[in-house]
């Protein structure tokens, strides 16, 4: 496609920088949409110290709403939205950017998760992150670590959720080993105690099933070892409280204490009778399944004693969010680690990143991309756009997309990983609408626009000389893109002009029009 290169004497430049200022007295909130319970924590940052103001939690039991087709039933969705409507009232007065909303196992596996996600985001006007199992484990560890003494030595952290159970070995604030196993107190209740009956046969079946899951991590975890075992969240807290109230254990949960509690639970025969042991009403149904998972964990991992910590996923999300504000963003460490692991040309990546941001600053308002999320996504994609070269130069944009979508990236939700993968997949060669077919129209439009900015930056740095790029001016109007260069510069770079002609042809398949303009010397 031959470009129409026009001449112009107009000046249209935008050098405004997007600056964010964090007021230490602002409120922050983290919401955890678990498979069993929804939790919210509200805190204030005062002189670098996090002061928790309020915690809220409700048993929604989202996992029990999964039908045989792995769709969340309407009744379960209604329970969830009713809970969130109450959370929303408490969130009034807190800036949207100071609230982080994450979802776990049930929304990872539900077939209709995307539709339900849109309902939640519409109600709260906050983006929801569906986090992978390992990312959930990392955040749980972070929440637990911030509630314990900052001691040296390794600790094992365990969290029994509604649909999954996380195991983490870490030291101080750093997780060393992360696993998320497909067993939870709600899913195991449905599988082994659906009618409320508790028999020794059924209880042992639940323990055996959990033990099989644990065999996948046993050898590695025992080899690493730990000095202290810590439990988090509701199921382990409920067991610890009952053991204490029954005068079985007073300083943590012990293996012998679990065996004694198991006998008493089975003797009562039905979950409805567990209130006789001091189990709270809202936990009656999931108590036997949580206990079975805990018994299996103590046996397979040879745990002698475990102490309970109030820290959990919601606290981890809060501290992770505050870390980003205080420029301790784990996502930046992840991007840098990827660049080093896959031996990227970081000098070239840096020049592409700078060029990308030059273009972004000029069009962010006209294209509705002013949110910090878009600039972050664009920066990360620019830094990693050549990651696929570690596999092969041929089709390396496709290899890079695969690596980004399927690797564990600490700090990133599944959706952000997918978005990064799409940008890297689309940064060169053919560009077709089907590459964005998994997005809703509202999501597809900004992703296409970010893609075009990355493509232009890569094209303009084609020579890989590392030289400072001459100034260019970019204007957009919906699907019209005009890029302007000094006349003498464009004449001196015929290869760039040829690249732009080819790019105009690629963009026409997406119904975008690219026009090149030369600026007359004054």
C-alpha positions as CSV (number, residue, x, y, z in Angstrom):
1,X,0.0,0.0,0.0
2,X,1.5,3.4,-1.0
3,X,1.3,6.0,1.7
4,X,0.0,9.5,1.0
5,X,2.8,11.6,2.5
6,X,1.5,15.1,3.0
7,X,3.3,18.3,4.1
8,X,2.2,20.4,7.1
9,X,3.3,23.4,9.0
10,X,1.1,22.9,12.0
11,X,2.5,22.0,15.5
12,X,0.5,19.5,17.6
13,X,2.5,18.1,20.5
14,X,1.5,16.9,23.9
15,X,4.2,16.7,26.6
16,X,1.9,16.4,29.6
17,X,3.0,13.7,32.0
18,X,0.6,11.8,34.1
19,X,1.6,12.2,37.8
20,X,0.0,10.4,40.7
21,X,0.3,11.6,44.2
22,X,-0.5,9.4,47.1
23,X,-1.9,11.1,50.2
24,X,-0.8,9.1,53.3
25,X,-4.1,9.7,55.0
26,X,-6.2,8.2,52.2
27,X,-8.2,5.0,52.8
28,X,-7.4,1.8,51.0
29,X,-9.5,-1.4,50.7
30,X,-8.9,-4.9,49.5
31,X,-11.7,-7.3,48.6
32,X,-11.2,-11.1,48.3
33,X,-14.0,-13.0,46.5
34,X,-13.2,-16.5,47.8
35,X,-15.0,-19.7,46.9
36,X,-16.5,-20.0,50.4
37,X,-16.4,-16.4,51.8
38,X,-16.1,-12.8,50.6
39,X,-13.8,-10.6,52.7
40,X,-13.1,-6.9,52.7
41,X,-10.4,-5.0,54.7
42,X,-10.2,-1.2,55.0
43,X,-7.0,0.4,56.2
44,X,-5.2,3.8,56.4
45,X,-1.5,4.4,55.7
46,X,-0.1,6.7,58.4
47,X,3.6,7.5,58.3
48,X,4.4,4.3,56.5
49,X,2.3,2.2,59.0
50,X,-0.8,0.3,57.9
51,X,-3.6,0.8,60.3
52,X,-6.6,-1.6,59.8
53,X,-9.9,0.2,60.4
54,X,-12.4,-2.4,59.6
55,X,-12.8,-6.0,58.4
56,X,-16.0,-7.5,56.9
57,X,-16.8,-11.0,55.8
58,X,-19.7,-13.0,54.6
59,X,-20.2,-16.7,53.8
60,X,-21.3,-16.6,50.2
61,X,-20.3,-20.2,49.3
62,X,-19.9,-19.4,45.6
63,X,-18.3,-22.8,44.9
64,X,-21.5,-24.6,46.0
65,X,-23.3,-22.7,43.2
66,X,-21.3,-24.4,40.4
67,X,-23.6,-26.7,38.4
68,X,-22.7,-29.8,36.4
69,X,-21.6,-27.7,33.5
70,X,-19.3,-25.6,35.7
71,X,-21.5,-22.5,35.5
72,X,-22.3,-20.4,38.6
73,X,-26.0,-20.7,39.2
74,X,-28.1,-17.6,39.3
75,X,-28.9,-18.1,43.0
76,X,-25.2,-18.1,43.9
77,X,-24.7,-15.1,41.8
78,X,-27.5,-13.3,43.6
79,X,-25.9,-14.1,47.0
80,X,-22.6,-12.7,45.8
81,X,-24.1,-9.5,44.4
82,X,-26.2,-9.0,47.6
83,X,-23.0,-9.3,49.6
84,X,-21.1,-6.9,47.3
85,X,-23.9,-4.4,47.5
86,X,-23.3,-4.2,51.3
87,X,-19.5,-3.9,50.7
88,X,-20.2,-1.1,48.1
89,X,-22.0,1.0,50.8
90,X,-18.9,0.9,53.0
91,X,-16.6,1.7,50.0
92,X,-18.3,5.1,49.5
93,X,-15.8,7.9,50.0
94,X,-12.8,5.7,49.1
95,X,-11.2,6.5,45.8
96,X,-11.8,3.7,43.2
97,X,-8.1,3.6,42.5
98,X,-7.5,2.8,46.1
99,X,-9.6,-0.4,46.0
100,X,-8.4,-3.7,44.7
101,X,-10.7,-6.6,44.0
102,X,-9.5,-10.2,43.5
103,X,-11.3,-13.5,42.8
104,X,-10.0,-17.0,43.3
105,X,-10.7,-20.6,42.4
106,X,-14.5,-20.6,41.6
107,X,-14.1,-17.7,39.1
108,X,-11.0,-19.4,37.7
109,X,-13.0,-22.5,36.8
110,X,-16.5,-21.2,36.1
111,X,-17.5,-21.3,32.4
112,X,-19.6,-18.2,32.8
113,X,-17.0,-16.2,34.8
114,X,-16.7,-13.5,32.2
115,X,-20.4,-12.6,32.3
116,X,-20.5,-12.7,36.1
117,X,-17.3,-10.6,36.2
118,X,-19.0,-7.9,34.1
119,X,-21.9,-7.8,36.6
120,X,-19.6,-7.3,39.5
121,X,-17.6,-4.6,37.8
122,X,-20.7,-2.8,36.8
123,X,-22.0,-2.8,40.3
124,X,-18.7,-1.7,42.1
125,X,-17.2,0.2,39.2
126,X,-13.9,-1.4,40.1
127,X,-11.9,-3.8,37.8
128,X,-11.9,-7.4,39.1
129,X,-8.8,-9.5,38.9
130,X,-9.1,-13.3,38.6
131,X,-5.8,-14.5,40.1
132,X,-4.1,-17.8,39.4
133,X,-3.5,-20.3,42.1
134,X,0.2,-19.5,42.6
135,X,-0.5,-15.8,42.7
136,X,-3.2,-16.5,45.3
137,X,-0.6,-18.4,47.3
138,X,1.9,-15.6,47.0
139,X,-0.6,-13.0,48.3
140,X,-1.7,-15.3,51.2
141,X,2.0,-15.6,52.3
142,X,2.4,-11.9,52.1
143,X,-0.6,-11.4,54.3
144,X,0.5,-13.9,56.8
145,X,4.1,-12.7,56.9
146,X,3.0,-9.1,57.7
147,X,1.1,-10.4,60.8
148,X,3.9,-12.4,62.2
149,X,7.2,-11.5,63.9
150,X,9.9,-10.7,61.3
151,X,12.0,-13.8,62.3
152,X,14.6,-15.6,60.3
153,X,14.0,-19.2,59.3
154,X,11.6,-20.8,56.9
155,X,7.9,-21.2,57.6
156,X,5.2,-23.3,55.9
157,X,1.9,-21.5,55.4
158,X,-1.3,-23.3,54.6
159,X,-4.7,-21.8,53.7
160,X,-7.8,-24.0,53.1
161,X,-10.1,-22.1,50.8
162,X,-13.5,-23.1,49.4
163,X,-12.2,-24.5,46.2
164,X,-8.5,-24.8,46.6
165,X,-5.8,-25.1,49.3
166,X,-2.6,-23.2,49.1
167,X,0.8,-24.3,50.5
168,X,3.7,-21.9,50.6
169,X,7.2,-22.1,52.0
170,X,8.8,-18.7,52.6
171,X,11.3,-16.8,54.6
172,X,10.5,-13.4,56.1
173,X,8.4,-11.6,53.4
174,X,9.6,-13.7,50.4
175,X,7.8,-16.8,49.2
176,X,10.2,-19.5,48.0
177,X,7.8,-22.3,47.0
178,X,4.2,-21.9,45.9
179,X,1.5,-24.4,45.3
180,X,-2.3,-24.4,44.9
181,X,-4.1,-27.8,45.0
182,X,-7.6,-28.5,43.8
183,X,-9.2,-29.3,47.1
184,X,-11.3,-27.0,49.3
185,X,-13.8,-27.1,52.1
186,X,-16.8,-26.4,49.8
187,X,-15.8,-28.6,46.9
188,X,-15.0,-31.5,49.3
189,X,-18.2,-31.0,51.2
190,X,-20.1,-31.4,47.9
191,X,-18.1,-34.5,47.1
192,X,-18.0,-36.3,50.4
193,X,-20.5,-34.7,52.8
194,X,-23.3,-33.4,50.6
195,X,-26.1,-34.8,52.6
196,X,-24.6,-33.7,55.9
197,X,-23.9,-37.2,57.1
198,X,-20.5,-37.9,58.6
199,X,-19.3,-41.5,58.6
200,X,-15.9,-42.9,59.1
201,X,-15.9,-44.3,55.6
202,X,-16.7,-41.0,54.0
203,X,-14.3,-39.0,56.2
204,X,-11.5,-41.4,55.3
205,X,-12.3,-41.1,51.6
206,X,-12.0,-37.3,51.9
207,X,-8.6,-37.7,53.7
208,X,-7.4,-40.2,51.0
209,X,-8.4,-37.8,48.2
210,X,-6.6,-34.9,49.9
211,X,-3.5,-37.2,50.5
212,X,-3.4,-38.0,46.8
213,X,-3.3,-34.3,45.9
214,X,-0.6,-33.7,48.5
215,X,1.7,-36.4,47.1
216,X,2.4,-34.1,44.2
217,X,4.2,-31.6,46.4
218,X,5.4,-33.8,49.3
219,X,8.9,-34.7,48.3
220,X,9.9,-31.2,47.2
221,X,8.4,-29.6,50.3
222,X,9.9,-32.0,52.7
223,X,13.3,-31.5,51.0
224,X,13.1,-27.8,51.5
225,X,11.9,-28.0,55.1
226,X,10.7,-25.4,57.5
227,X,11.0,-24.3,61.1
228,X,7.4,-23.3,61.7
229,X,4.0,-24.2,60.3
230,X,1.2,-21.5,60.1
231,X,-2.4,-21.8,59.1
232,X,-4.6,-19.1,57.7
233,X,-8.3,-18.4,57.0
234,X,-11.6,-19.7,58.3
235,X,-11.3,-23.5,58.2
236,X,-8.0,-23.7,60.1
237,X,-9.2,-21.0,62.5
238,X,-12.4,-22.9,63.2
239,X,-10.4,-26.1,64.0
240,X,-8.0,-24.2,66.2
241,X,-10.9,-22.6,68.1
242,X,-12.8,-25.9,68.6
243,X,-9.6,-27.7,69.8
244,X,-9.1,-24.9,72.4
245,X,-12.7,-24.8,73.6
246,X,-12.7,-28.6,74.0
247,X,-9.5,-28.4,76.0
248,X,-7.7,-30.7,73.6
249,X,-5.0,-28.2,72.4
250,X,-4.1,-24.8,73.8
251,X,-0.9,-23.9,71.9
252,X,-1.7,-24.5,68.3
253,X,-3.0,-27.5,66.4
254,X,-1.3,-30.8,67.0
255,X,-1.5,-34.1,65.1
256,X,-2.8,-35.9,68.1
257,X,-5.4,-33.2,68.7
258,X,-6.7,-33.6,65.1
259,X,-7.1,-37.3,65.6
260,X,-9.1,-36.8,68.7
261,X,-11.3,-34.2,67.0
262,X,-11.8,-36.5,64.1
263,X,-13.3,-39.1,66.4
264,X,-15.6,-36.7,68.0
265,X,-16.8,-35.3,64.7
266,X,-17.6,-38.8,63.3
267,X,-19.3,-39.8,66.5
268,X,-21.9,-37.0,66.1
269,X,-22.8,-38.4,62.7
270,X,-24.1,-35.2,61.0
271,X,-22.8,-31.8,60.4
272,X,-25.9,-30.2,61.9
273,X,-24.8,-31.6,65.3
274,X,-21.3,-30.0,65.2
275,X,-22.6,-27.1,67.2
276,X,-22.2,-29.4,70.2
277,X,-18.4,-29.1,69.7
278,X,-18.6,-25.3,69.5
279,X,-18.6,-25.0,65.7
280,X,-20.2,-21.7,64.6
281,X,-23.5,-22.1,62.7
282,X,-22.1,-20.7,59.4
283,X,-19.3,-23.3,59.3
284,X,-21.2,-26.4,60.2
285,X,-21.5,-27.7,56.6
286,X,-17.8,-27.2,55.7
287,X,-16.2,-28.1,59.0
288,X,-15.8,-31.9,58.3
289,X,-14.3,-31.3,54.8
290,X,-11.9,-28.7,56.1
291,X,-10.9,-31.0,59.0
292,X,-10.3,-33.9,56.5
293,X,-8.0,-31.7,54.4
294,X,-6.1,-30.6,57.5
295,X,-5.7,-34.2,58.8
296,X,-4.3,-35.3,55.4
297,X,-1.9,-32.4,55.3
298,X,-0.5,-33.1,58.8
299,X,0.0,-36.8,57.8
300,X,1.5,-36.4,54.4
301,X,3.7,-33.4,55.2
302,X,4.7,-34.7,58.6
303,X,3.5,-31.6,60.4
304,X,3.6,-31.9,64.2
305,X,2.1,-28.5,65.2
306,X,0.6,-25.6,63.4
307,X,-0.3,-22.1,64.7
308,X,-3.0,-19.9,63.4
309,X,-2.4,-16.4,61.9
310,X,-5.0,-13.7,61.3
311,X,-3.3,-12.7,58.1
312,X,-4.8,-14.1,54.9
313,X,-5.4,-13.2,51.2
314,X,-7.2,-9.9,51.8
315,X,-4.3,-8.6,53.9
316,X,-1.8,-9.8,51.3
317,X,-3.8,-8.0,48.6
318,X,-3.7,-4.8,50.7
319,X,0.0,-5.0,51.4
320,X,0.7,-5.8,47.7
321,X,-1.3,-2.8,46.6
322,X,0.4,-0.5,49.1
323,X,3.8,-1.8,47.9
324,X,2.9,-0.6,44.4
325,X,2.1,2.8,45.7
326,X,5.4,2.9,47.6
327,X,7.3,1.8,44.5
328,X,8.0,-1.7,45.8
329,X,6.0,-3.2,42.9
330,X,6.5,-7.0,42.6
331,X,5.3,-6.7,39.0
332,X,8.3,-4.6,38.1
333,X,10.6,-7.3,39.6
334,X,8.8,-9.9,37.6
335,X,9.3,-8.1,34.3
336,X,13.0,-7.6,35.0
337,X,13.4,-11.2,36.0
338,X,11.8,-12.3,32.7
339,X,14.1,-10.0,30.8
340,X,17.1,-11.5,32.4
341,X,15.9,-15.2,32.3
342,X,15.2,-15.0,28.6
343,X,18.3,-12.9,27.8
344,X,16.5,-10.0,26.2
345,X,18.3,-7.1,24.5
346,X,17.4,-4.7,27.3
347,X,19.0,-1.7,25.6
348,X,16.8,-2.2,22.6
349,X,13.8,-2.9,24.7
350,X,14.4,0.3,26.6
351,X,14.5,2.4,23.4
352,X,11.2,0.7,22.3
353,X,9.7,1.5,25.7
354,X,10.7,5.1,25.5
355,X,9.4,5.5,22.0
356,X,6.1,3.8,22.9
357,X,5.6,6.2,25.8
358,X,6.3,9.2,23.6
359,X,3.5,8.0,21.3
360,X,1.2,7.2,24.3
361,X,1.6,10.6,25.9
362,X,0.4,12.3,22.7
363,X,-2.7,10.3,22.2
364,X,-3.9,9.0,25.6
365,X,-6.6,11.6,26.0
366,X,-8.0,11.4,22.5
367,X,-8.0,7.6,22.6
368,X,-9.4,7.3,26.2
369,X,-6.2,5.6,27.5
370,X,-5.4,7.9,30.4
371,X,-5.8,5.3,33.1
372,X,-2.4,4.3,34.6
373,X,-3.2,0.7,33.9
374,X,-2.9,1.3,30.2
375,X,0.5,3.0,30.4
376,X,1.8,0.1,32.7
377,X,0.5,-2.5,30.3
378,X,2.1,-0.8,27.3
379,X,5.5,-0.3,29.1
380,X,5.6,-4.0,30.1
381,X,4.7,-5.2,26.6
382,X,7.4,-3.0,25.1
383,X,10.1,-4.4,27.5
384,X,9.1,-8.0,26.7
385,X,8.1,-7.8,23.1
386,X,11.1,-9.9,22.0
387,X,10.8,-12.6,24.7
388,X,9.9,-15.2,22.1
389,X,13.3,-15.0,20.4
390,X,14.6,-17.3,23.1
391,X,12.7,-20.1,21.3
392,X,13.0,-19.2,17.7
393,X,13.2,-16.1,15.5
394,X,10.5,-17.6,13.2
395,X,7.1,-16.5,14.5
396,X,8.8,-15.3,17.7
397,X,5.8,-13.0,18.5
398,X,3.6,-16.1,18.8
399,X,6.2,-17.9,21.0
400,X,6.4,-14.8,23.2
401,X,2.6,-14.6,23.6
402,X,2.6,-18.3,24.7
403,X,5.3,-17.7,27.3
404,X,3.5,-14.7,28.8
405,X,0.1,-16.3,29.0
406,X,1.2,-19.6,30.5
407,X,4.1,-18.7,32.8
408,X,3.6,-17.9,36.4
409,X,4.2,-14.1,36.7
410,X,4.1,-13.0,40.4
411,X,1.9,-9.9,40.8
412,X,-0.1,-10.4,37.7
413,X,-3.7,-11.5,37.3
414,X,-4.7,-14.0,34.6
415,X,-6.4,-11.2,32.7
416,X,-3.3,-8.9,32.7
417,X,-1.2,-11.8,31.6
418,X,-3.6,-12.4,28.7
419,X,-3.5,-8.8,27.8
420,X,0.3,-8.8,27.8
421,X,0.3,-11.9,25.6
422,X,-2.1,-10.3,23.1
423,X,0.0,-7.1,22.8
424,X,3.2,-9.2,22.2
425,X,1.4,-11.5,19.8
426,X,0.2,-8.5,17.8
427,X,3.2,-6.3,17.8
428,X,4.4,-7.4,14.3
429,X,3.2,-9.0,11.1
430,X,-0.5,-9.5,10.3
431,X,-3.1,-7.9,12.4
432,X,-6.6,-9.4,12.1
433,X,-9.9,-8.8,14.1
434,X,-10.0,-12.5,15.2
435,X,-7.0,-11.8,17.4
436,X,-9.3,-9.7,19.6
437,X,-12.4,-11.9,19.4
438,X,-12.2,-13.0,23.1
439,X,-12.8,-9.4,24.2
440,X,-16.0,-7.6,24.6
441,X,-16.3,-4.5,22.4
442,X,-15.6,-2.3,25.4
443,X,-12.4,-4.2,26.1
444,X,-11.3,-4.8,22.5
445,X,-11.1,-1.1,21.5
446,X,-8.4,0.0,24.0
447,X,-6.4,-3.2,23.4
448,X,-6.4,-2.5,19.7
449,X,-5.2,1.1,20.3
450,X,-2.5,0.0,22.6
451,X,-1.4,-2.6,20.0
452,X,-1.1,0.1,17.4
453,X,1.1,2.2,19.6
454,X,3.4,-0.7,20.3
455,X,3.6,-1.6,16.6
456,X,4.6,1.9,15.6
457,X,7.3,2.1,18.3
458,X,8.8,-1.2,17.2
459,X,8.7,-0.1,13.6
460,X,10.4,3.3,14.4
461,X,13.2,1.4,16.2
462,X,13.7,-1.1,13.4
463,X,17.3,-0.1,12.9
464,X,18.3,-1.0,16.5
465,X,21.0,1.6,16.5
466,X,20.0,2.9,19.9
467,X,20.2,6.5,18.6
468,X,17.9,9.1,19.9
469,X,14.8,9.1,17.7
470,X,14.0,12.4,16.0
471,X,10.9,14.0,17.3
472,X,7.6,12.8,15.8
473,X,4.1,14.1,16.2
474,X,1.1,11.7,16.5
475,X,-2.5,12.7,16.2
476,X,-5.5,10.3,16.3
477,X,-9.2,10.6,15.6
478,X,-11.0,7.3,16.2
479,X,-9.6,5.1,13.5
480,X,-7.5,7.8,11.8
481,X,-3.8,7.9,12.7
482,X,-1.5,10.7,11.5
483,X,2.2,10.6,12.2
484,X,4.3,13.6,11.4
485,X,8.1,13.9,10.9
486,X,10.5,16.6,10.0
487,X,10.9,16.5,6.2
488,X,14.6,16.0,6.1
489,X,14.4,13.2,8.6
490,X,11.9,11.2,6.6
491,X,13.9,11.7,3.4
492,X,17.0,10.3,5.2
493,X,15.1,7.2,6.4
494,X,13.6,5.6,3.3
495,X,13.4,2.2,5.1
496,X,11.2,3.7,7.8
497,X,8.9,5.0,5.1
498,X,8.7,1.6,3.5
499,X,7.9,0.1,6.8
500,X,5.2,2.6,7.4
501,X,3.7,1.8,4.0
502,X,3.5,-1.9,4.9
503,X,2.1,-1.0,8.3
504,X,-0.7,1.0,6.7
505,X,-1.6,-2.1,4.7
506,X,-1.7,-4.2,7.9
507,X,-3.8,-1.6,9.8
508,X,-6.3,-1.4,6.9
509,X,-7.4,-5.0,7.7
510,X,-8.5,-3.6,11.1
511,X,-10.2,-0.6,9.4
512,X,-7.6,1.8,10.7
513,X,-6.0,4.4,8.3
514,X,-2.4,5.5,8.8
515,X,-1.2,8.7,7.2
516,X,2.3,10.1,7.2
517,X,2.8,13.9,7.2
518,X,6.1,15.8,6.7
519,X,6.6,19.0,8.6
520,X,8.0,21.9,6.6
521,X,11.1,23.6,8.0
522,X,10.3,26.9,9.6
